[in-house]
């Protein structure tokens, strides 16, 4: 189906919670023709990733309060 139809994408009217930079980044990822699709190297230069938080911040925020894997297993 996807080969004949338009590429998948965000519903811009319904998904207004997404930032403009996220929508642009997603659109560049979903280009069907691989020769026209952005490379990972190019995507990492995109504003969406440039304004992202540091790895340390993300790991502290996401992992804060999680149990150590061994503790999670022993509880079940």
Residue pairs with C-beta under 8 A, 6 or more apart in sequence:
2 8
2 32
3 32
7 30
7 31
7 32
8 30
9 26
9 27
9 30
10 18
10 23
10 26
10 27
12 23
15 23
18 26
19 48
21 46
21 47
21 48
21 51
22 48
24 46
24 47
24 48
25 43
25 46
25 48
25 49
28 37
28 38
28 42
28 43
28 46
29 37
29 38
29 43
31 37
31 38
38 46
43 49
53 61
67 75
